[in-house]
Each structure stands twice: as structure tokens, then as C-alpha cells.
Amino acid sequence: MTVEFTKMHGTSNDYVYIDCMTGDIILTKEDIIKLSDRHTGIGGDGVIFIRKSNRADGFMDMYNADGSQSAMCGNGVRCVGAYLYNHGYAVKDEITVDTPSGIKTLTMHVEDGKAVGATVDMGKAVLDCADIPVNYDGGNIDVPVMIDGGVYRATCVSMGNPHAVMFVDDVESIDLGDIGPKFEHHLIFPERVNAEFVRVVSDTEIEMRVWERGTGETLACGTGACAVVVAAVLKGYCPYDTPVTIQLRGGSLIIEYSRDGKVLMTGDANEVFSGTVEI
């Protein structure tokens, strides 16, 4: 079977996008793993199918590089919106994208008739440990996570997928390849977790590295950046209702957390190349 694809990235968080708007395409877990492989496949942090929706302009069906399905991807949803705009499926200022974690509304950023990014209403952050989910009876701030004989204090947030945010003095010194999998598969996180290690530069700027469940360290994570700002506001490092710049290895995102619980994310969306691949 020959499949057409488009490689896209938001803040260097790259995925293989497959257009299913005119004809449905189903691939196996093994197919997704092969396509995501950076040495023997197309290469990416996973595969995203852009499908039809009966309640939005399109549906984002997202899979990590290990073939596991995820409910939400902040960088991915911006790229889906840009694809729908640039390929003629939804040429308008506001685009809606259906996801397993609900419908997201995107305000498109257009230059010379082409969508190059978006501001996304990510909905409300989930702060209850049972709903994130986290196996912990206390609140979501400073949840103790025991790893290698030490205790990490994680502020846990769900943005449609679970995140554990750790505030540190130096993000570059973190051995993320070692500690990331230990967080991802820790028993306190029944659905695994995305782990963010962050340094507060100021009340409007944060430096971040991320380990994504099912993929490993990535250059950016949109939902992770949202979770980081929510955690920073809850911890008193950043104010409500104020844009905060998140510096990631792949670029920057602007996140705003309002007092009503809503999170806005602004960032780029880039189409790199298209082609066909034999499955």
C-alpha cells in the first residue's frame, strides 16, 4: 500500500501527518513505529492522522513513536490547523480541531495567505490527582516521587495528557535519558507521565526540557509547556493572566494561564516536505 504523507513540526516537535480527509487510512502499531524511526523510516516523534469530524473542521488522531495513542498534542494540533487551512479544508480565521480530549479552537496566524502558526484555546487545566491521574491522596502540588533513593517534588497537571513538573536550578545538568524513563513508568502514574524539568528565569520566562511518554526526550512539547506555566503559577513563580515565554530546545512557546483555569498556547506550525511511502 502506498501512503501519502506530509512532514510538519511545531517548535521542532515533528510528526508524520497523514491526510485522511478524503479517504480513511488505518495503520498498525508496527507501521507507526517504522514510519517514526529516524534511521529507517521517515522519522518523527510519532504519526498524526488528520481525519474527518462531524463536529469540527477535522479530527487529530495522534500516535507516539512507540505506537501508543495519545489524547492530545499541543504542537501537533497547531500543525493540524495549519494543514487544514493551507490545503483548503478550512480557510478561515478560526479553525476547530476535534481530539480525544475535546474540541480545540485555533486562531490562525496567517502570512501572505499561508497559515504559519496559531493561538490555541487548550481548555482548562486538570488539577485533581484522581483525574490527572496520579496515585496520591494529597493535592497536586509537590507530589513526592521516590526515584533512586531520592525524592522529587512534582507539581502534576493534565492538559489532556498527564504531566509532572519539577523545578530545578539547572536543566542542562539533568541526565534526562536516565531519569526520564523512571518518571514515565513510575507506579505513581498509572497511565505513565510526561516529565518536565524547568528553571524559572523570571516571572515571564521559563527554560524547559521534557521527556515525553512513548517517545523520549523531544525538542518541544506544547501540552508540557502549558502544564509548566500552570505549575509555575500555582507555585507562585508566575502571575495569572500574563503571557509567559517557554524556552525549549526546539524554540519558544507563549503560554497564558487565566484565573478561570483556561490555558492559551501560541506557537508556530511548519510544513517541511511531502512524499509517498510504501507500507
N, C-alpha and C positions, 0 to 999 in steps of 0.2 A: 504494500500500500504506500502511495506517495502522499505526503502531507506537506502543505504549505505552512510556513511559519514566519514570524517577524521577531527579531531580537530587539528588546527595548530595555531601558533602565531608567530608574528614578534615583538620583543621588548615588549612582553606581551600584544600586541593588538591582541586578539584572535577572531577567526571566525570558524564557522562550514562550512567545504568545502565539496561540493557535486560534484562528478565526473560525468560529462555528455558527456565525450568524445566518448563513445561508445553507448550511448542512452540518448536522451534528457529527462530531468525531469523538470516539472513545478510545483511549489508550490504556494499556495495562500499567501496573506499578513498575514492572521491569522496563517498559518502554520509556516511562518518565525518567527513571534512573539513568538510562542510557543517553537520552537526549540532554540531560543536565550535566553529564560528565564533561569536564573541561579539556580532557585529553582525547577522548574517543568519540565524543558527541558534539552537539552544538555548543554546549557549555552555558551554565547559568545557575542561579540559586534555586531554580525549580522551573516548573511549567505552569502557565496560566492559560486556561481555555476561556475565550470570550464567547459566551452563549447568549441565546435569546432569553428574554424575561417577559412575562405577561404583566409585570407591574413596574418595570423600569426600562431605561434605554438599553440595558444589557445586563448580563449576569457574569460575575467573576468567579470562576471555578479554579481554585488555586491548589497547587501541589508543591511540596518541598522537594529538595534534591534527592532525598531518600525515598520518595514516592508517597510519603504520608500527606494526607489532605489537611489544609489549614482553613480556618474560617475567615481570616482577614489578613490583608497585607496593605499597609498604608502607601508604600511606594508603588506597589502593583496597581492599586485602584486608580491612582493618578494616570498611570500608563494606559489602563483600560479606557478611561475617559478620553485621553488624547487620541487613542486609536479610533474610538467611535466617532470622534469629531473629524479627524484627518482623513478617515476612509469613508466619510459620507453617511454614516449610520445615524448620527445625531449632531448636526451642525447648529449649535445653539449655545447661548451663554451659560446655561445651567444644564448639567447632564446628571442623570441618576444612574447609579450602578447598584444592582442587587448583589448581595453577598450572603453567605450563611449566617453572618452576624447582623443582618439587616440592610436596609437601603441607605446608601451614602449619596449625599448631594454634593456635586462638584461645581464650583465656579471656575470656569475655564480661563486660562491666561493665553491670549492669542496674539501672535506677532506675524504680520504680513500674511494673514489668512490661515496661519497654522497654529494649532494648539501646542504650546511648549511647556505647559505646567498647569497647576490647578491649586485652588484652596478647597480643602475637603472638610465638610462637617462630619467629624468622626463619631458624633453621638456622645453619650455620657460615659464617663469612666466608671467601671465597676470596682467597688472598694470592699465589698463584703467577702471575707475569706472563703466562705462556702460557695460563692458564685464565681470566684476567680478561676479555678478553685485552688485552695491551699488547705492542707490538713493541719489547721491551727485554730485553737479556740479563742485566741485573743483578737485584737484588731490587726489591720493590715500594715501598720507602721512598725518598723524594726522587728520583723518576724525573725526569730533566731533559727539559723540554718547551720547545722553541725556538719563540717566537712574537714577531713584530715586532722581531727582533734582540735580544730579551731571553730569559733562561732562567727558567722557573718550575720549582719543585721540587714535584712531585706525589706524594703517597702514594696508591697505587692499590689499590682494593678492589672485589671483586664481591660483591653481595648478591643474585645472580640477574640483575643487570644491572651494567655497568661504571661505576665512579666514580673521579674524580681529585680529591683533596682538597688544597687549597692553604691553608696557614696564613698569615694576613696580620695587619697591625696595625689595619686599619680596613676593615670590609666595605662600609661605605656609600660609600666613595670609589671602589670598583671600578666601571668602566663595563662592566657585565655584558652589555649589549646589543652591545657591540663585541667583548669578549674571549670571551664565551660561545660564539658560533659557531666561533671559531677553535680553541677546545679541542674542541668537539664533532666537528669534521670533520678534526682533525689526523691525519696519516698514522700517527702512533704508536699510534692507537686504531683498529684495523681494523673494529670494529663500532660506531664512534662512542663517545661517552662523556658521562656526566653530570658537570658540573664544579661543585664546591662550594668557595666561598671562606669561610673561617671565622676567627673571632677567639676565642681561649681567654680567657674571663673569669675562670674559676677551675678547679680540678680537678674540679668537679662542674657547671659551666655553660659552654656554648659558644654563641656567636652565629654564625648561618649564613645565607648566601644561596646560591641554587642555579640553575644553568642546566641544564634537562633536555633530553636529546636528543629531537628530534622535536616539542618543544613550545615551548622558550624558557624565560625566567625564570618560575618558578612561586612561589607563596607558601609552599609547603612540599614536601618530598619525603621520604617515610618511609624508603625504602632509602638515600637520601642521608644522612639523619640517622644511620642505623646505620653507614654507611661512615665518617662523620666521627668517631664515637666509637671505632670500631676504629682508625682512623688516629691519633687522639689518644692512645690507649693505647699503640700501637706506638711513637709518638714520645716517650712519657714525660710527656705533659701530664696524663693522667688515669689513675686506677688501674683494675685489673681488678675485676670483681665488685662494681661500685659504680654506682648509678643516676646518670646524667648528664642534665641538662636541656638540651635543644637549643632555643634561641630562634630561631624563624623569623618571617618577615614575617606569616604567617598564624596564628601561635600557637606552642605549645610541644609537644615530644615528650619522653618519658623513655626513654632507651636504656641498656642494661646489657650489657657485653661480658665474658664469663666466660673464665677461663683455658683452658677446654676448647674455646674457639673459638665457642661458641654466642652468639647475639645475641637479646636480648629487646627488644621495642618496645611502649610503652604510649602510647595516644592516643585521641582522640575519634572518633566516627562520627555524622554528622548527615544526616538526610533533610530536604531543603529544600522540594521540591514535586514533584508528578507531573502527567503530562498525556499527550496524544497528539500525534503529528506525522505529517504526510504525507511519505512518501519518494517 
